[in-house]
Amino acid sequence: MPAQATGQRAHALAGNAMGTKDLVFTVLAALAPLTLIVAVAPLHFLKGGAAVPGGYLVAGVVMALFAVGFMTMSRYVRNAGAFYATISRGLGKPVGSGAAMLAVAAYNALQISTYGALGVYANTTFAHYFGLDVPWYVFALAGLVFVAWLGYRGIHTSARILGVLLVLETAVLVVLAVYVLIKGGSGDWAATSFSPATVLAPDNAAMFALVAGAFMGFEATAIFSEEARGGIRTVRRATYIAVGFIAVFYAFITWIVVIAYGSDKIAAAAEADPVNLVVTVFTRYVPAPIVEVMNVLLLTSAFAALLALHNAANRYFFALGREGLLPRALGRTHPRTKAPWPAGLLQTGIAAVAVVAFAVTGSDPYLGLLLWGSALGFLGIIALWALCSLAVIRFLRRQGADAGIFRTTIAPGLSFVALTVVLVLVLANLPLLTGAGTFTNVLIIAIAVVAVIAGVARALHLRSHAPHLYAELAQTSVDEPKSLAGEHA
């Protein structure tokens, strides 16, 4: 066996480590359902009012169309650098390398920004229960160390913890729904929230730019494809479950919030007090002890998102290090846990620098770290979704035509059009996402652009100076079938 192949196998990720349940829990934990409903959904209501529940279903259809093509493509590409490998195969290695660096920037921005949420929630919780005013960054740095340790322990440990935390935060939202339904809410049970005339109104453009963010990260199932037990079938199953859960569950819970206020009053309530919009529903409808549980679970929800995003970002560093786009040392794993520990160390270091920088400058952890980082991540992921759709069409039309026109052209084509519209809406509403001025917004866009340019430049450099490495880019693939005939999306 060649020495290179032996080395790659020695530093492989943990194969057959994650089943469907593990993948679903990991992806959904990264989305932090409780945090999204309590802290982010009020902004959706501010822009969409009663149309928000229907908006989630529409966005779910778009994401499902994207998933059809993405999962069909994943039969040919099983790689921890999911976006990178897919786009490289479809649009060429330089474009794929640019996408890879954008993915690194986006996933790291999402992960690091969540330390702002953890710090704010922990500060509030400790002040409420213990009367202690501990600076937010103390909690953020403590969480950073714990996340790094769990990431080092390997994906098995992370998956178990994420599963427990996800069940708890989902359960408290279900309890809220039950109490609102039993008590009848505001008495307004109209189906306005799902009326096409309401949901698809032109005034809801900004809402769709925001609602799409609720699905941000569902595609991470493919990032863990090398560690999935059962191969592409497990990844495919987990992806569709994740999309369906996000669309239906979020639509249901936000509809519960609409019922609690009334479809004609929800927008005004969000405008009057967006911060406490959902918290008020908890305090009004459920017993006080459950409200206290919800406050604590906001902390665990943020932590679960940090751990899941840490693992996702690590695997991008690992994949790019393995293939030479980043230093080769990043493509190593621990001999026992199979965790990509050099990648984890790098991600933790970057996060530590960002948290310390915001702490030293006295910047607001919520309005600054959380919103700005989330905006960069959101912008990058949307752009990558659109690029992936194009890559899928180009690749499958050439090499997977027997998969059928729906999977190779129609589904990815429709998702590309829809995602391009969403990307334009995000750029048009970037000040709303960041809450910042022109300089900050331009800087966020510039970081995304520079990441793409750096990736393209790195690939072109390898093509000129290290053609043997360039030839290997995005070639890691498992279970590449010769035919997809008879398979189902």
N, C-alpha and C positions, 0 to 999 in steps of 0.2 A: 504493500500500500504506500503511495507517495507520502512523503513527510508532510506536505501541505495539507493533504486530506486528513492525515492523522491529527495534525494540530487543530484543524477546524472542528473535528469530532470531539476532541478533548475540551474544547471551549464552546460546545453547543449549549443551547438552552435546554431546560428540562423537558424532554419529550413525554407525551402522554400524561401530562400533569394536570390538565384542566378539562373537565367535562362540560356539558352544556350549561348546567347550573352555575358552575364556577365562572364561566365566561359571562353569562348574563349578569350575575351579581357584581362582577368586577366593572363591567361597562356601566350599569345603572348606578353603582355607587359613585362613579366618577361624575355622574350628572347631578348628584346630591338632591334627590327629589324634595326633601323637606326644605332645604335651603332655597331651592328654586321657587317653591310655592310661597314661602313666607317672605323672602327677601327680593325676589326678582319678578314674580308674577304681578305684583302691584303696578310695576312699570308697564307691563303688557295691558293691564286694565286701563291705565291712564291713556293709552293710545288707541285701544280697541273696544273698551267698554264691554258690553255683553257679548260681543263677537268673539272674544278670546277662546272659549271652549271649542267653537267651530274652527277657529284658526289653527288649533293644535291638530285637528283631524285633517285639514287641508295640507298642512305641513307634513303630516304623517304619510299622506299619499305620495307626496314628492319624494320623501326619504325612502319609501318602499320601492318606488321606481328606480331610484339610485341604487338601492341594495340589490335589485335584480341583476343589473349589469355588473356591479362590483363583485357580487358573489359568483357569478358565472366566470368572471375574469380570475377570481381567486382559485379556481380549479387549476389554472395554469401557473399561478404565482402564489406560493406559500412562503411568506417572508415577513420577518418582524418589522421591516420597514414598509408597511403596507402601501401607503400612498406612493412612496418612492418607487417601489418595485412595479406597481401597476402602471404608473405614468411613464416610467422608463421603457417598459415593454411596448406601450402604445404610442408614445410621442417622441421616443428617442432618449438616449442617455443624458445628454445635456439638460433637456427639459426636466427629466426625472430627477437629476441631481439638484436642480433649482428648487423643485418641489420638495425634495428631501430636506433642504435647509429651511425652507418655509415651514415644513412640518415640525422640525426641531424647535424653531422659534415659537410656533403656535402652541405646541403642547407644553413647553416650558413656561410660556407666558400664562397659560391657564393654571398650571400647577402652582406657580409662584404667587399669582394673584390671590389664590385661595387662602394663603397665609394671612392676608389682610382680613378676610372674613373670620378665620379662626381666632385671630388676635382680638377683634372687636367683640365677638360673641363671648369669648372667655373672659375678657375684661368686664363686660356687663354682668355675666353670671357670678363671678367672684365678688363683685361689688354688691350684688343683690343678696347672696347667701352668706357671705363672710364679712361684708363691710370693708373689703380690701380693694384699694385702687392700684392694681398692678398694671404697669405699662403693657400695651398690647404686644410689643415686640418680645417680651419675655415669654409669653405663651407661644408666639410664633416660632421662636428659636427652640423652645422645648419640643414643640410638635415636629419641627424639622429633624431633630435628632431621633425622635421615636420613629418617624416615617423612614428615615435612612436605615435604622436598625431592622425594621420589619422588611424593608426591601432587600436587605442583605440576607435575611433569613430564607428568602426564596418565595416563589409564587404560591406554594401550598399554604403557608402561614397567612399570607396576605388574603388569599381567596376565602379562607375560613372567617377571618375577622370581618372582611367586607360583607360577607353573606349575613352575618349576625346584625351588623349595623344597618344594612339596607332593610332587613325585615322589620327592625324596630322603628325606623323613621317612616316606612310605608304604613306600618300598623297605626301609628298615631294619626296619620292623615285619614285612614279609613275610619278610625274612631270619630274624628271630627265629622266626617260625612254622615255617619250613622246618627249622631246627635242632631245634626241640622235637619236631616230627613224626618226623624221622629218628631221633632218640634215644629216641623212645617216651614222652617225658614221665615221669610218675610211674607209668605203667602203667594208669592209670584212664581208660579211653576210654568210659565210660558216657554215654548220651545224657540224663543227668539234667538238664543245663542247658537242654534244650529240651522237657522234659516239662511239659504244661499244669498238672499237679498241683503241680509245683515252682514254676514261674514265676508262676502266678496265686494262690499262697498268700497269705492275708490279711496275713501278717507282712511281706510284701514291699512294702507301701504306700510306705514311705519310699524304697525303692529306685527305684520308678517316679517319684517326685518328683525324684530325682537324674538318672536315666537320660534323662528328657525333655530335660535340659539339653544332652545330646550333639547334639541337632538344632538347638540355638539358633543362628539366623542363616541356615538353609538358604533361608528365604523371601527372602533378600537378592537372589536372582536378579531379582525384580521391581523392586528398587531401581534396577537397571542397565538396565531395559527400554527407556529412551529411547536408550541407547547400544548396544543389541543389534542385531546384523546378522541380518536375517531376521524381525524383529518378534516377535510373541507365540509363534510356533512355536519359535524359538530359546530363549526364556525358559522355555516349557513343557517342552521337552526337557531343558534344563539342570536344572530343578527336580526332575523325576522321577529323573534320573540321580543328583543329589545325595542325595535321600532314600534311594534304593536303595543307594547306596554306603555311606552312614552306617550304615544298619540292618544290611546284610550284612557289611561289613568290620569294623565294631566288634564285632558278634556273633561273628565268626570269631576275631578277635584275642583277645577276652576268653575265648573258649572255649579257646584255646591256653594262656592263663594258668591256667585251671582244670585243663587236662590236666597242666600242669607241676607243680601242687601236689596235685591229686586233688580230686574234687568234695566229699569229706567233710572236707577239710582247708583249703580255700581261705578260708573265713570266719574260721577261727581264725588263719590266717597274716596276713590283712588286719588283724585286731584286734591281733596281736602287733607288727607293724611295717608300718603302712600306707604310710609314706613310701618305703620301699625294696621294696615288694611286687613291682613289675614290674622294677625294676632288678636285683633278685636273680635273676629268671628270665634276664635278659640275661647276667649274670655266670656263672650256672650252666651255661647251654646254648650260648652262642656264643663264638667266639674273642675274646680281649681287645681286639684292634684294632677290632673291630666295636662293642664296648662304648664305646670311646673316641669312635668316630664318632657313636654314639647320644648321648653327652653333649654333643657339639658341636651336633648337630642339634636338641637341645632348645632351644638358643639361637635357631637359625634358625626353628624352629617358632613360638616366641613372637613373633619379629619378623614373620613372615608374617601371623600373626593381627593384629598391630598395624596393619600396612599395609592389610590387607583391611577391617578394622573402621573405620580412618580414612576410607577411601574411602566406606564405607557411611554413616557418620555425616555426612560432608560433603554427601552428596546429600540427606539429610533437611534439613540447614540450607539448602541451595540451593533445594529445592522450596518450603520454607516462606517463604524470603525472596522468591522469585519471585512468590508469591501474596499476600504482604502480612501473613502471620501473624507473621513476624519482619522485621527491617529489610530493606528492598528491596535494599540493597547486597549482601546475601548471595546474591542471585539472579543474580550476574554470573559469567562464566567468562573464562578467559584467551583472547585472540583467536587464539592459535596452537595451544596444547595443548588448549583447550576444558575445562580443569580448573576446577572451582569454587573458585578460589584464595581469595576472601574467606572462604568457608565453611571451607576448610582452615586458614586462618590463625586463625579463631575456635576451631576444634576443637583446634588445637595449643596455643593460649593457655590454654584451659580445662585441658587435660591438664598443661601446665607448672605451673599454679597448684596442681593436685592433688598432683603429684609433690613439688613444693617444700614444700607444707604437711605431707605425711607425713614428709618428710626433716627438716624443722625441729622437728616435734613428737617425732621419734624413734619414730614408730609402725612396727610391723612391716610390711614390704612384702608379705609373703605372707599372714599371718593378718589383716592389716588391709586394705591396699589391694586385694589380689587377691580375697580372699573377700568382703569387703563390696561391692565394686563388681560382682563377678560375681552376687551375690545380687540386687542392685537390677536388673541387666540381665535376669537370669533371670525375676524376678517380673514385670517389665514386658513382656517378650516373650510369656510365657505368657498374660497378660491380653489382649494384642493379638491373639494367635492366636484366642482364644475370641471376642473382639469381631468379628474378621474373619469368622468362621464365621457369626455372626448376620447380619452385613451382607450376606454373600453370599446367604443364604437370602432375605432381604427384597428385595434388588435383583433377583435373577434370577427370583424368582417373579412379579415385576411385568413385567420387561422382557426376560427371557431364557428364558421358559418352554419355548421350542422346543428348548432344550439338553437337555431330558429330566429326569425327576424325580430320577434318581440324582445328576446333577451339581448340580441346583438345590436339592435338599432332603435326600435321604438321606445323601450323603457329608458335606456341611457340617453336617447335623444330628447325625450320629454323632460327628463331630470336636468339635462344640461341647460335647456331653455329656462326652466323654472329657477334653477340655481343661479343662472346669470342674472335674472331679474332680481333675485334676493340679494346678490352681491352688490348690484347697483343701489338697491334700497339701503343696504348697510352703509355703503359709502356716503349716500345722501343724508343718512341719519346718524353719522358717526358722532357728532356733538351730543346727541341724545344718549348714545351708549357710554360715552366717556365723561359727560358732564364737564368737559374741559374746553379751553379756547383753541384758536386756530393753530398755535405753535405745537401744542401737545398732539392734536389730531394729525397734523402733517408729520410729526415725528413718528407716530405709530405707523402711518402708511409707509414712511421712509424705511423703518426697520424691516417691514415685510418685503419691500422692494429690494433692499440691500441683501437680505437673506437669499432671495431668488438669484440675484446677480452673482453672489458669492458661490452658490452651488453650481451654476452654469460655468463660471470661470474655473472652478475646481475640476469639473469634468473635462473641459477643453484642455486644461493643463495636463491632465493624465493622458489624454489622447495624443498629445504632442510629445510628452516626455516619459510616459510610462504606459505604452500601448498594451502591455500584458495585463496591467491592472485595469485599464479602461475596458478591455475585453471582458473582464469578469464582473463588471458592474451590473447589479440587479439580476444576476443569474441564479441566485439561490432559489431553488424551486423543488417542491416535493409533489409526488403524485400527479405529474403532468400527463393528462390523458390524451390519447390520439383522437378520440371522438367523444362528443358530448351527446350523441344521439340517444334518445330515450331517457335522458336525465331531465329532472324537473327543476325549475328555478326555485 
